[in-house]
Amino acid sequence: MALGTEILDGGGAVRLTWPDGFAARFHAVWLRDNALDPETRAPGNGQRLIAVGDIPRDIRIGAAEGGDDLSVTFTPEGKTVAFPAPWLRAHAYDRRESRVPGWLSETAETWRGGLAVPSADFARLESDREALGGWLEAVRRYGFAKVTGGPVKSGALMRVAGLFGYVRETNYGKWFEVRTEVNPTNLAYTGLGLQAHTDNPYRDPVPTMQILYCLENSAEGGESMVVDGFAAALRLRDEDARGFDLLSRYCARFEYAGSAGVRLTARRPMIELAPDGELIGVRFNNRSTAPIVDVPYEDMAAYYGAYRRWAEIIDDPAMAVSFRLSPGESFLVDNTRVMHARKGYSGAGSRWLQGCYPDRDGLLSTLASIEDGAREAAE
């Protein structure tokens, strides 16, 4: 059955109806801007060759014919372009969805303490692209995943990062050591337990991913823990909608000046929403929170009440997944979503981890490429 078409608003838009009854409207200017012909999109990379200002202000749909594809003729250009029906359906924007602040992408799944740690063997990830795709999809879905069986060698974490992307160098270097120091520049370099936190909230932009790679772990204690910041934020929203609103509406401030020549500051909400209400990030780090001055006097007491309650939720043992890293094991965490923590450990034995900050866009790009290849192979 052919795609049904109906021109609306004197050519300002078209309504399309699929054989199964699904319908969506598309504006003429949107269709023209997103035309797939080689004069509009570069055949090699798909990048747009026209600017929005190149589209006539009085652009209209002069004719629209449905079939397996949609054929549209634009006036006053007299240009005819074909759009695949599946592509149009995948990009339909004509919807009336009531979204509650804090809604999540369908690719994210929240979790609490009962989650089995997603894990994969390092050698298989290096040799099997399908296995790599499954592991990266787990990171996208849950915000973290573990790697086992890696080499016990300084710098091996770079090979983990190289599976999917690139590392961002900071004042800590391309990678940094996490081991006990006599005069530490950061509390991470002591044997103290660390509250669940996101790393470097004082950076703008914040590091989006972190790898922690174990080289030695004979000390007593020091188990790693992770907490889903999205699950914690949504739990707060369900308990206290106003508290959730306060933590997402007002900015907190974060700072770090722990070594000579470094003074980092950032101003962001602890719970970050996109303009349409999607939950896109959290920042939580008690050690690095500067005086909060962007909340009005009338809301400050309630803000601190919400902050306290959110911290209690994050500290709730039922929210955490714990695991112990052995030499050659590592885990990757989405630093915009999942908080990581560490139990305290004794001075006996040794504990040596290395960490680095790869960027999430590399991970998502590699995953998308693998998924595209799998779809093409299935067709």
Secondary structure, 3 states (H helix, E strand, C coil): CCCEEEEEHHHCEEEEECCCCCEEEEEHHHHHHCCCCCCCECCCCCCECCCHHHCCCCCEEEEEEECCEEEEEEECCCEEEEEEHHHHHHCCCCCCCCCCCCECCCCCCCCCCCCCCCEEEHHHHHHCHHHHHHHHHHHHHHCEEEEECCCCCCCCHHHHHHCCCCEECECCECCEEECCCCCCCCHHHCCCCEEEECCCCCCCCCCCEEEEEEEEECCCECCEEEEEHHHHHHHHHHHCHHHHHHHHHCCEEEEECCCCCCCEEEEECCEEECCCCEEEEECCCHHHECCCCCCCHHHHHHHHHHHHHHHHHHHCHHHEEEECCCCCCEEEEECCCEEEEECCECCCCCEEEEEEEECHHHHHHHHHHHHHHHHHHHC
